[in-house]
């Protein structure tokens, strides 16, 4: 049975209905349904015994109709995050469904927070095609009746006093012309009501929806000729750099997509891999590559990380669905082909482009930065964070020594980079320039962003000063030295999260 509650975010309050199976023993997907009107009760279909037996899920229905108001969109997004905290949820399987005027809201919500959703079904609706293009990597199924008396299938439409540039047909075209290969469109002769009933009763539609998973999506961004960024569901970033003879991928993300196949669609050159540090969100796919570069002192740590991943697969390490980091196809690719240990200052020659490895320990003991002196770029992994915060942990009774060591490493790095302060910095979690908190990271697409600190030379300099303050004891009062729990310290544009290693 659906329950009713109130939600308030900032100054916006509204009623919502929700359903979470009482017997749920696992992390379930969430279906967000945006109703067509205050009288729309079609959401009851999703909580029937028949539907729940086939697709067990939580159901969330906000009862507020001003769908395209950015404040409302943000409030619904925050509701979803708070709902996840209260009810065990698979964060990679949140599905968006809207029909009629609810589809207007669904299209807007999709463009505002595309990385929130694993897929969308929209029946009818209209929207801003430029805004919708934010969702170029989200699987979409759109249906529209040619007999829709309110919303035209293609041309501009006014609904509830607002003008929208495009109906479903043109919204799908907008996605496809922006590069989407995941936008499916069905234009039908039935009436809108008949169409909704048809979709509701189409088992294949719901089977398709619940098969979609954000872990299988890779977001690709063209940065400049010869450089691409790849982002995953975990907001981890990898970078592809092309030379004249071969290409280099820096880090791998934790996508469950076949990463090497994805990369080979971007370049015809042979591809090698370089790892900034042996954490699974940066090296999960290392076994796919014939040649892997890593700091010479990190080979053992890399093997240990791989073993931990296989232990997760074997069930030896408990995990939730969103931390399941073992792509299904990886079982037969469980060994490295050729690992090359690099020393500080070693270069990887791509032909016309040389990538220098530079030590910058802190986040991990042997963390490295890769410097592309041809494109004047630094690929920093997690060495100094990605604009928001860096994590640097310490063992008992080593607090000040660890941050003094990090300070000295930053000082040496800054001296080494003198005259190269104009290099562009790319971190291991690019979207964290919009905050490390998931719920804030896409506010910029919805015009509601309250944070922007891009990774830059300024951040690195401020991080050095912050590490110096920590080493000198200037943050002892807030560092929880007695308990070792996590603390946050700040200086200028730099922020550091630290805690004691058990």
Secondary structure per residue as TSV (DSSP state, phi and psi in degrees):
chain	resnum	aa	ss	phi	psi
A	1	X	-	360.0	138.1
A	2	X	-	-70.6	141.5
A	3	X	E	-111.9	159.7
A	4	X	E	-118.5	141.5
A	5	X	E	-150.7	172.8
A	6	X	E	-111.7	145.9
A	7	X	E	-133.2	138.9
A	8	X	E	-130.9	128.9
A	9	X	E	-131.9	122.4
A	10	X	T	56.4	-118.2
A	11	X	T	-107.1	11.2
A	12	X	E	-102.6	126.0
A	13	X	E	-126.1	142.0
A	14	X	E	-158.1	163.5
A	15	X	E	-90.4	145.9
A	16	X	E	-141.6	154.6
A	17	X	E	-108.6	148.9
A	18	X	E	-150.4	156.7
A	19	X	E	-141.0	129.0
A	20	X	-	-134.5	119.0
A	21	X	-	-52.4	126.2
A	22	X	T	-65.0	-27.1
A	23	X	T	-95.7	10.0
A	24	X	-	-61.7	122.1
A	25	X	-	-111.7	7.0
A	26	X	S	-140.2	175.6
A	27	X	-	-81.5	114.7
A	28	X	E	-98.9	154.9
A	29	X	E	-68.1	163.4
A	30	X	E	-122.2	132.8
A	31	X	E	-107.2	117.2
A	32	X	E	-96.5	114.4
A	33	X	E	-108.6	125.7
A	34	X	E	-101.9	112.0
A	35	X	-	-72.0	156.1
A	36	X	S	-76.2	-23.7
A	37	X	S	-162.8	174.8
A	38	X	T	-63.4	-24.7
A	39	X	T	-92.0	-3.8
A	40	X	-	-72.2	117.3
A	41	X	-	-118.4	23.1
A	42	X	G	-63.2	-18.9
A	43	X	G	-60.2	-20.3
A	44	X	G	-60.8	-24.4
A	45	X	G	-59.5	-35.7
A	46	X	G	-76.9	-12.8
A	47	X	G	-109.1	9.7
A	48	X	S	-69.2	155.4
A	49	X	H	-60.2	-40.5
A	50	X	H	-61.8	-47.0
A	51	X	H	-66.8	-44.1
A	52	X	H	-66.8	-31.2
A	53	X	H	-64.9	-37.7
A	54	X	H	-81.6	-39.4
A	55	X	S	-136.8	72.8
A	56	X	-	-58.2	128.0
A	57	X	E	-162.9	161.5
A	58	X	E	-86.0	152.3
A	59	X	E	-127.3	133.5
A	60	X	E	-129.3	128.0
A	61	X	E	-133.2	97.8
A	62	X	E	-73.9	134.8
A	63	X	E	-106.6	72.6
A	64	X	-	-148.9	129.9
A	65	X	-	-98.7	-9.1
A	66	X	-	-82.4	63.9
A	67	X	T	-57.9	-38.5
A	68	X	T	-91.2	6.4
A	69	X	-	-74.8	120.3
A	70	X	H	-56.5	-32.9
A	71	X	H	-66.5	-39.1
A	72	X	H	-66.9	-43.7
A	73	X	H	-57.7	-45.1
A	74	X	H	-63.7	-39.5
A	75	X	H	-64.9	-39.9
A	76	X	H	-67.0	-39.3
A	77	X	H	-62.7	-42.0
A	78	X	H	-67.5	-33.4
A	79	X	H	-59.4	-43.4
A	80	X	H	-60.6	-44.3
A	81	X	H	-64.5	-41.7
A	82	X	H	-68.4	-34.4
A	83	X	H	-63.7	-40.2
A	84	X	H	-61.9	-36.4
A	85	X	H	-67.8	-34.1
A	86	X	H	-84.1	-25.1
A	87	X	S	-132.6	126.0
A	88	X	-	-52.2	123.1
A	89	X	E	-138.6	145.2
A	90	X	E	-84.0	104.4
A	91	X	E	-68.6	-12.7
A	92	X	E	-93.0	2.0
A	93	X	E	-133.7	65.2
A	94	X	E	-104.6	125.2
A	95	X	E	-114.0	140.6
A	96	X	E	-111.9	127.1
A	97	X	E	-135.1	134.0
A	98	X	E	-148.8	146.5
A	99	X	E	-133.2	142.5
A	100	X	T	62.4	-129.8
A	101	X	H	-65.1	-27.1
A	102	X	H	-63.1	-30.1
A	103	X	H	-69.9	-30.2
A	104	X	H	-59.0	-45.1
A	105	X	H	-65.6	-38.2
A	106	X	H	-64.5	-44.2
A	107	X	H	-61.5	-41.3
A	108	X	H	-68.7	-41.8
A	109	X	H	-63.3	-38.6
A	110	X	H	-62.9	-42.1
A	111	X	H	-72.5	-24.9
A	112	X	H	-82.6	-37.6
A	113	X	S	-138.0	62.4
A	114	X	G	-63.2	-34.6
A	115	X	G	-75.6	-5.1
A	116	X	G	-76.3	-26.4
A	117	X	-	-111.4	142.0
A	118	X	S	-83.1	-25.1
A	119	X	E	-173.7	164.5
A	120	X	E	-137.2	142.7
A	121	X	E	-118.6	122.7
A	122	X	E	-123.4	128.5
A	123	X	E	-112.0	102.2
A	124	X	S	83.9	-154.0
A	125	X	-	91.6	169.6
A	126	X	E	-156.1	172.5
A	127	X	E	179.4	-168.9
A	128	X	-	-92.4	111.9
A	129	X	H	-63.0	-31.5
A	130	X	H	-69.2	-36.6
A	131	X	H	-71.3	-41.5
A	132	X	H	-62.7	-29.1
A	133	X	G	-62.3	-14.0
A	134	X	G	-60.6	-20.3
A	135	X	G	-101.3	33.5
A	136	X	T	-62.1	-21.9
A	137	X	T	-106.8	14.3
A	138	X	S	-100.7	128.8
A	139	X	E	-63.6	131.0
A	140	X	E	-132.7	136.3
A	141	X	E	-121.9	118.7
A	142	X	E	-116.3	136.9
A	143	X	E	-123.9	142.8
A	144	X	E	-149.1	135.7
A	145	X	E	-86.6	132.4
A	146	X	T	-69.2	-13.6
A	147	X	T	-97.6	8.5
A	148	X	-	-59.1	116.5
A	149	X	S	-82.3	-9.6
A	150	X	S	-109.1	-47.2
A	151	X	S	-115.5	117.5
A	152	X	-	-70.3	145.9
A	153	X	S	-62.7	-22.2
A	154	X	S	-135.8	-55.5
A	155	X	S	-80.2	168.7
A	156	X	-	-54.3	143.2
A	157	X	E	-137.9	141.5
A	158	X	E	-102.4	126.0
A	159	X	E	-132.3	124.3
A	160	X	T	51.7	42.3
A	161	X	T	84.0	2.3
A	162	X	E	-119.3	142.6
A	163	X	E	-98.2	132.1
A	164	X	E	-117.6	138.6
A	165	X	S	-73.1	-26.1
A	166	X	E	-149.7	143.4
A	167	X	E	-86.6	-173.1
A	168	X	H	-56.6	-42.6
A	169	X	H	-58.4	-46.0
A	170	X	H	-76.4	-28.2
A	171	X	H	-65.9	-40.7
A	172	X	H	-64.7	-41.3
A	173	X	H	-61.6	-38.4
A	174	X	H	-61.8	-42.0
A	175	X	H	-65.7	-44.2
A	176	X	H	-67.1	-39.6
A	177	X	H	-72.9	-15.4
A	178	X	T	-88.8	-3.9
A	179	X	T	116.6	0.0
A	180	X	-	-65.9	135.3
A	181	X	S	-111.5	12.0
A	182	X	-	-122.2	13.6
A	183	X	E	-102.2	113.7
A	184	X	E	-112.1	133.1
A	185	X	E	-128.1	135.4
A	186	X	E	-129.6	116.1
A	187	X	E	-107.1	123.3
A	188	X	E	-127.6	156.0
A	189	X	S	-83.7	-11.8
A	190	X	S	-65.2	161.8
A	191	X	-	-69.0	161.4
A	192	X	H	-54.0	-42.5
A	193	X	H	-67.2	-41.3
A	194	X	H	-63.9	-37.4
A	195	X	H	-63.9	-46.2
A	196	X	H	-59.3	-44.4
A	197	X	H	-62.4	-39.5
A	198	X	H	-62.3	-46.5
A	199	X	H	-65.5	-43.3
A	200	X	H	-58.0	-33.7
A	201	X	T	-95.0	1.4
A	202	X	-	-90.0	101.0
A	203	X	H	-62.3	-31.7
A	204	X	H	-66.7	-32.7
A	205	X	H	-62.3	-46.9
A	206	X	H	-73.1	-32.2
A	207	X	H	-61.1	-45.6
A	208	X	H	-59.5	-46.4
A	209	X	H	-58.6	-48.2
A	210	X	H	-78.7	-4.6
A	211	X	H	-83.7	-16.6
A	212	X	-	-76.9	142.5
A	213	X	-	-148.8	128.3
A	214	X	G	-61.2	-23.9
A	215	X	G	-64.4	-18.5
A	216	X	G	-93.3	3.9
A	217	X	-	-104.8	134.6
A	218	X	-	-117.0	123.4
A	219	X	E	-90.5	124.1
A	220	X	E	-112.0	129.2
A	221	X	E	-123.5	124.1
A	222	X	E	-78.3	120.6
A	223	X	E	-93.2	-52.5
A	224	X	E	-164.0	167.0
A	225	X	T	-52.5	121.8
A	226	X	T	95.0	-2.4
A	227	X	E	-137.6	128.3
A	228	X	E	-126.9	152.6
A	229	X	E	-113.6	138.2
A	230	X	E	-120.7	127.9
A	231	X	E	-120.5	146.5
A	232	X	-	-114.1	-173.3
A	233	X	T	-64.8	-27.2
A	234	X	T	-85.3	1.2
A	235	X	-	65.2	25.8
A	236	X	-	-86.7	145.9
A	237	X	E	-119.8	140.3
A	238	X	E	-122.4	159.3
A	239	X	E	-133.0	131.9
A	240	X	E	-106.0	125.3
A	241	X	E	-120.6	128.8
A	242	X	E	-103.3	134.6
A	243	X	-	-105.7	-159.7
A	244	X	S	-86.3	-25.9
A	245	X	S	-111.3	-30.7
A	246	X	E	-155.4	171.3
A	247	X	E	-120.3	157.2
A	248	X	E	-128.0	127.8
A	249	X	E	-98.9	126.5
A	250	X	E	-101.0	113.2
A	251	X	-	68.7	171.2
A	252	X	-	-128.1	-14.8
A	253	X	-	67.2	-178.8
A	254	X	-	-116.5	24.9
A	255	X	-	-57.7	151.4
A	256	X	S	-94.9	0.9
A	257	X	S	-70.9	159.0
A	258	X	-	-74.8	101.6
A	259	X	H	-65.1	-44.9
A	260	X	H	-62.7	-38.0
A	261	X	H	-63.2	-39.8
A	262	X	H	-62.1	-46.1
A	263	X	H	-64.2	-36.9
A	264	X	H	-69.4	-15.9
A	265	X	T	-77.7	-17.2
A	266	X	T	-95.0	-26.5
A	267	X	-	-144.2	145.3
A	268	X	S	-94.0	-2.3
A	269	X	S	-79.7	155.3
A	270	X	E	-59.4	142.0
A	271	X	E	-118.5	128.3
A	272	X	E	-112.2	167.1
A	273	X	E	-122.0	137.9
A	274	X	E	-123.1	136.4
A	275	X	-	-114.4	128.4
A	276	X	S	-75.0	-34.2
A	277	X	S	-167.6	151.0
A	278	X	-	-85.6	66.3
A	279	X	-	-111.1	148.0
A	280	X	H	-64.0	-26.7
A	281	X	H	-75.3	-3.1
A	282	X	H	-118.2	-9.4
A	283	X	H	-143.1	16.7
A	284	X	T	-54.0	-37.8
A	285	X	T	-98.0	18.0
A	286	X	G	-59.0	-30.5
A	287	X	G	-68.4	-12.1
A	288	X	G	-79.6	-17.1
A	289	X	-	-104.4	141.1
A	290	X	S	-67.4	-34.7
A	291	X	-	-128.2	127.9
A	292	X	E	-127.0	127.2
A	293	X	E	-103.2	137.3
A	294	X	E	-155.0	158.8
A	295	X	E	-54.0	135.0
A	296	X	G	-58.1	-26.1
A	297	X	G	-85.9	-0.4
A	298	X	G	-106.7	7.6
A	299	X	H	-61.0	-45.6
A	300	X	H	-64.1	-42.5
A	301	X	H	-63.0	-34.5
A	302	X	H	-65.4	-43.5
A	303	X	H	-63.3	-39.2
A	304	X	H	-65.6	-38.1
A	305	X	H	-64.6	-42.7
A	306	X	H	-63.0	-42.2
A	307	X	H	-62.4	-38.2
A	308	X	H	-63.4	-38.9
A	309	X	H	-63.0	-43.2
A	310	X	H	-69.6	-31.8
A	311	X	H	-65.6	-35.0
A	312	X	H	-62.7	-45.2
A	313	X	H	-61.3	-36.4
A	314	X	T	-81.1	-3.3
A	315	X	T	82.7	11.8
A	316	X	S	-78.2	-20.4
A	317	X	S	-120.6	119.5
A	318	X	-	-61.7	144.6
A	319	X	-	-156.9	153.9
A	320	X	-	-90.3	165.0
A	321	X	G	-54.6	-38.9
A	322	X	G	-74.2	-12.9
A	323	X	G	-104.2	5.4
A	324	X	-	-69.4	111.1
A	325	X	-	-119.5	40.3
A	326	X	-	-127.3	100.5
A	327	X	-	-59.3	140.4
A	328	X	G	-57.5	-35.5
A	329	X	G	-77.4	-4.6
A	330	X	G	-80.9	-12.0
A	331	X	G	-56.8	-34.5
A	332	X	G	-93.2	3.9
A	333	X	-	-118.7	56.5
A	334	X	-	-101.3	21.8
A	335	X	S	-141.2	154.1
A	336	X	-	-86.0	144.9
A	337	X	S	-80.1	-56.8
A	338	X	-	-151.0	110.8
A	339	X	E	-103.7	128.7
A	340	X	E	-110.9	117.9
A	341	X	E	-82.7	127.1
A	342	X	E	-104.4	145.3
A	343	X	-	-100.3	159.1
A	344	X	T	-54.2	128.0
A	345	X	T	93.8	-11.7
A	346	X	-	-63.5	150.3
A	347	X	E	-121.1	146.2
A	348	X	E	-105.9	117.9
A	349	X	E	-94.9	114.4
A	350	X	-	-95.2	-0.1
A	351	X	S	89.4	96.0
A	352	X	S	81.6	-11.3
A	353	X	-	-136.7	123.2
A	354	X	E	-113.8	134.2
A	355	X	E	-112.1	117.7
A	356	X	E	-95.7	135.1
A	357	X	E	-90.4	129.7
A	358	X	E	-128.8	127.5
A	359	X	E	-70.3	138.1
A	360	X	-	-154.5	72.4
A	361	X	-	-69.9	148.4
A	362	X	S	166.3	-68.3
A	363	X	S	-60.0	-42.5
A	364	X	S	-132.9	166.1
A	365	X	T	-58.1	-43.4
A	366	X	T	-117.6	31.6
A	367	X	-	-58.2	143.6
A	368	X	E	-127.6	160.3
A	369	X	E	-117.5	141.2
A	370	X	E	-107.3	124.2
A	371	X	E	-105.3	122.5
A	372	X	E	-100.0	99.1
A	373	X	T	-78.9	-13.7
A	374	X	T	-76.6	-48.8
A	375	X	T	-90.1	-2.5
A	376	X	T	55.7	59.3
A	377	X	E	-132.4	150.6
A	378	X	E	-117.4	130.3
A	379	X	E	-110.3	104.5
A	380	X	E	-100.5	-1.9
A	381	X	E	54.8	-126.7
A	382	X	T	-109.3	18.3
A	383	X	T	-60.4	-38.0
A	384	X	T	-131.7	24.4
A	385	X	-	77.4	-168.6
A	386	X	S	-125.6	30.0
A	387	X	S	116.7	-28.6
A	388	X	S	-103.0	-57.6
A	389	X	-	-156.2	148.0
A	390	X	E	-115.7	143.6
A	391	X	E	-99.9	122.2
A	392	X	-	-133.7	112.9
A	393	X	-	-101.4	166.8
A	394	X	B	-142.4	156.3
A	395	X	-	-91.2	164.5
A	396	X	T	-55.5	135.5
A	397	X	T	66.9	19.0
A	398	X	-	-122.3	8.4
A	399	X	H	-48.7	-59.9
A	400	X	H	-69.6	-32.9
A	401	X	H	-66.7	-41.4
A	402	X	H	-63.3	-43.5
A	403	X	H	-76.1	-24.0
A	404	X	H	-68.7	-39.3
A	405	X	H	-63.8	-44.4
A	406	X	H	-62.9	-41.9
A	407	X	H	-58.3	-46.0
A	408	X	H	-65.1	-37.8
A	409	X	H	-65.0	-41.1
A	410	X	H	-65.6	-40.2
A	411	X	H	-61.4	-45.3
A	412	X	H	-64.1	-39.4
A	413	X	H	-64.7	-43.4
A	414	X	H	-62.2	-42.2
A	415	X	H	-63.8	-40.5
A	416	X	H	-65.8	-28.6
A	417	X	T	-96.8	10.5
A	418	X	T	-57.3	134.5
A	419	X	T	87.6	-5.0
A	420	X	-	-121.2	27.1
A	421	X	T	-66.1	-13.7
A	422	X	T	-88.4	2.8
A	423	X	-	-62.2	141.7
A	424	X	E	-84.4	133.4
A	425	X	E	-101.9	133.2
A	426	X	E	-125.1	118.2
A	427	X	E	-90.8	172.2
A	428	X	S	-78.0	-6.4
A	429	X	S	-143.1	75.7
A	430	X	G	-53.2	-41.3
A	431	X	G	-67.8	-9.5
A	432	X	G	-70.6	-5.2
A	433	X	G	-62.6	-17.5
A	434	X	G	-102.5	19.2
A	435	X	-	107.7	150.0
A	436	X	S	-80.2	-17.3
A	437	X	S	-79.8	123.7
A	438	X	G	-53.3	-41.7
A	439	X	G	-66.7	-18.8
A	440	X	G	-97.3	-14.3
A	441	X	T	-68.4	-25.0
A	442	X	T	-108.9	10.0
A	443	X	G	-57.8	-27.3
A	444	X	G	-64.5	-30.2
A	445	X	G	-71.7	-20.6
A	446	X	G	-103.9	9.0
A	447	X	T	69.3	23.0
A	448	X	-	-122.0	14.9
A	449	X	-	-66.3	139.2
A	450	X	-	-119.9	10.1
A	451	X	-	-150.7	136.0
A	452	X	-	-158.3	108.1
A	453	X	-	-133.6	93.4
A	454	X	-	-71.3	145.2
A	455	X	-	-61.9	130.4
A	456	X	-	-158.7	176.2
A	457	X	H	-59.7	-36.4
A	458	X	H	-58.9	-43.0
A	459	X	H	-64.0	-42.6
A	460	X	H	-64.1	-43.0
A	461	X	H	-63.1	-43.9
A	462	X	H	-66.3	-32.3
A	463	X	H	-65.8	-38.2
A	464	X	H	-61.0	-45.5
A	465	X	H	-65.7	-35.9
A	466	X	H	-67.4	-44.4
A	467	X	H	-61.1	-37.3
A	468	X	H	-64.0	-42.9
A	469	X	H	-62.3	-41.1
A	470	X	H	-64.5	-42.9
A	471	X	H	-63.1	-32.6
A	472	X	T	-86.6	0.7
A	473	X	T	84.1	13.4
A	474	X	T	-75.8	-10.3
A	475	X	T	-117.3	15.4
A	476	X	G	-58.5	-35.2
A	477	X	G	-63.1	-30.2
A	478	X	G	-104.2	2.2
A	479	X	T	-91.4	2.0
A	480	X	T	52.0	46.7
A	481	X	T	-62.6	-24.8
A	482	X	T	-75.4	-35.6
A	483	X	T	-104.3	-24.2
A	484	X	-	79.0	5.8
A	485	X	-	-69.5	166.5
A	486	X	-	-63.7	141.1
A	487	X	E	-129.6	161.3
A	488	X	E	-122.7	129.3
A	489	X	E	-124.1	145.6
A	490	X	E	-132.6	149.2
A	491	X	E	-152.1	116.3
A	492	X	T	57.2	-123.6
A	493	X	T	-88.8	-0.4
A	494	X	E	-99.9	144.9
A	495	X	E	-140.4	139.4
A	496	X	E	-131.4	134.0
A	497	X	E	-108.0	125.9
A	498	X	E	-131.4	155.5
A	499	X	-	-160.9	161.8
A	500	X	B	-81.0	136.4
A	501	X	-	-76.8	125.1
A	502	X	-	-58.6	360.0
